[in-house]
């Protein structure tokens, strides 16, 4: 469970970064 949570947070951060660049 913990190992799955770490990548999930990374994906969210990357998604936010992409959204900022897309804007």
ABEGO torsion letter per residue (X at the ends): XAAAAAAAAAAAAAAAAAAAAAX
